Amino acid sequence: MSGALPRFFRPERAVAADESVSWVVVDEDLELHVEACAYLAGLRGAGRAFNTEKTYAGRIALYLSYCRGHGVDWSSPSLAQLMAMMRWLVDEPMPARSRRPGATARYRSEGTANAIMGTVGEFLSWCCLQGWVPPTVVNALTQPKYLRFLPVGFDAGEDGQNRTVMARTIKFRVAVPGYEWLSDEEIGVLLGLARHARDAFLIQLLAGTGMRIGEALGLRREDMHLLPDSRLLGCPHEGPHVHVRRRLNANGAFAKARQPRVIPVEREVIEAYSHYQYERDEVDEAAGTDLVFVNLFHPPLGEPMKYDNAHELFCRLAERAGFRARPHMLRHSAITTMRRAGVDRRVVQEIAGHVSASSQDVYSHVTDSDKREAVEMVAEARRQARS
């Protein structure tokens, strides 16, 4: 949050007596915001991911702080006040990541502002159902919209009755971003720049399996079945593979997919894991941690690697490589490679952990070589027609 606005509310990680972990919103006196905490508890009850709860807690705390700082009643804001907050989100600078002199301020994108205001709308709508927010507030958040162009797979209905949907009133118009991915050459550059076996294994694992970063950071050593035959371990699955299971881990890593799945791995992943094990065994503190990825080079040694650690790692790699590199781009690369190789959609869906096969449509990337080949085919067809 910007230094120009006092941090009246903030998200906090709460640990219950049974050691279960949740997120709450507190004020400067550490008093719980009852309505916000109830909403977050509702997310948990609905089975939303742990990291979704964490993200929403931060967004709601930001909304409540904005309301307190600008004299807005959080439970009955006007449409104009909400639109003013949306503009404030992109105009107000955020603190620089570094405290070094000369560090530049950061600004939220319009897409980020849309995501924050979307959460605020969900929060107010939920509070309306509880009788805490007037219906007039929620009614102003959406308006009817006629879909002239239908998304792929959308059922318009026999008479087109489904073409009219309720759209958000408060929203920036932004271009729909494409899924970023890395070529094999770029992945090779990252592997060459990795200074530790652990980092190289993380890159190889994400690029080879297409798993999400939360799934990778949540892996435990018992999930790594890398023998040619794992039946001696009581596992019926053939060949080297890893198990992806949804758990609540000490480092906050969380598998998005509800159903556990098995992902086969190839020699490069196995070799990278073997090199990492030698590196890990040199750190005594790592012996007591069952999670695969742990801190080996900075304190607290042996502690599970967290999202922030992975983010900082890829930021360093991207800076050295000279191109953008994020963990999710390696997942996109793996799925794109499978799609381009003609792998059956159902197989890709199982490996990626997608609920619907239609989720793969965004991975049908077109490369420069694809476009060049298409133009050359057209030109050749015309030459043949002329002759």
CORDA-V840488 format. One record per backbone hydrogen bond with DSSP energy under -0.5 kcal/mol. NH is the residue of the N-H (numbers start at 1). CO is the residue of the C=O. If there is no record, write none. Layout:
NH/CO + NH/CO
This chain:
5/2 + 8/6 + 10/26 + 12/24 + 14/12 + 14/22 + 16/14 + 16/20 + 19/16 + 22/14 + 24/12 + 26/10 + 27/31 + 28/8 + 30/27 + 33/25 + 34/32 + 37/33 + 38/34 + 39/35 + 40/36 + 41/37 + 42/38 + 43/39 + 44/40 + 45/41 + 46/42 + 47/44 + 48/43 + 53/49 + 54/50 + 55/51 + 56/52 + 57/53 + 58/54 + 59/55 + 60/56 + 61/57 + 62/58 + 63/59 + 64/60 + 65/61 + 66/62 + 67/63 + 68/64 + 69/65 + 70/66 + 71/68 + 72/67 + 74/72 + 76/73 + 77/74 + 82/78 + 83/79 + 84/80 + 85/81 + 86/82 + 87/83 + 88/84 + 89/85 + 90/86 + 90/87 + 91/87 + 92/88 + 94/106 + 103/100 + 106/94 + 108/89 + 113/109 + 114/110 + 115/111 + 116/112 + 117/113 + 118/114 + 119/115 + 120/116 + 121/117 + 122/118 + 123/119 + 124/120 + 125/121 + 126/122 + 127/123 + 128/124 + 129/125 + 130/126 + 131/128 + 132/127 + 133/127 + 134/75 + 137/134 + 138/134 + 139/135 + 140/136 + 141/138 + 142/139 + 143/167 + 145/165 + 147/145 + 147/163 + 148/146 + 150/148 + 154/151 + 156/154 + 160/157 + 162/156 + 163/156 + 163/160 + 164/161 + 165/145 + 165/163 + 167/143 + 167/165 + 169/141 + 170/141 + 171/169 + 174/172 + 177/175 + 182/329 + 187/183 + 188/184 + 189/185 + 190/186 + 191/187 + 192/188 + 193/189 + 194/190 + 200/196 + 201/197 + 202/198 + 203/199 + 204/200 + 205/201 + 206/202 + 207/203 + 208/204 + 209/205 + 210/206 + 216/212 + 217/213 + 218/214 + 219/216 + 221/290 + 223/220 + 224/221 + 225/223 + 225/241 + 226/224 + 230/237 + 233/230 + 234/231 + 235/230 + 239/228 + 241/225 + 242/263 + 243/223 + 244/261 + 245/243 + 247/245 + 249/247 + 249/253 + 252/249 + 261/244 + 263/242 + 265/240 + 269/266 + 270/266 + 271/267 + 272/268 + 273/269 + 274/270 + 275/271 + 276/272 + 277/273 + 278/274 + 279/275 + 280/276 + 281/277 + 282/278 + 282/279 + 283/280 + 284/282 + 286/283 + 287/284 + 288/285 + 289/286 + 290/288 + 292/219 + 294/292 + 295/303 + 302/295 + 303/300 + 305/293 + 307/251 + 310/306 + 311/307 + 312/308 + 313/309 + 314/310 + 315/311 + 316/312 + 317/313 + 318/314 + 319/315 + 320/316 + 321/317 + 322/318 + 323/318 + 329/326 + 330/326 + 330/327 + 331/327 + 332/328 + 333/329 + 334/330 + 335/331 + 336/332 + 337/333 + 338/334 + 339/335 + 340/336 + 341/337 + 342/339 + 343/338 + 347/344 + 348/344 + 349/345 + 350/346 + 351/347 + 352/348 + 353/349 + 354/349 + 359/356 + 360/357 + 361/358 + 362/359 + 363/360 + 364/361 + 365/363 + 367/365 + 371/367 + 372/368 + 373/369 + 374/370 + 375/371 + 376/372 + 377/373 + 378/374 + 379/375 + 380/376 + 381/377 + 382/378 + 383/379 + 384/380 + 385/381 + 386/382 + 387/383
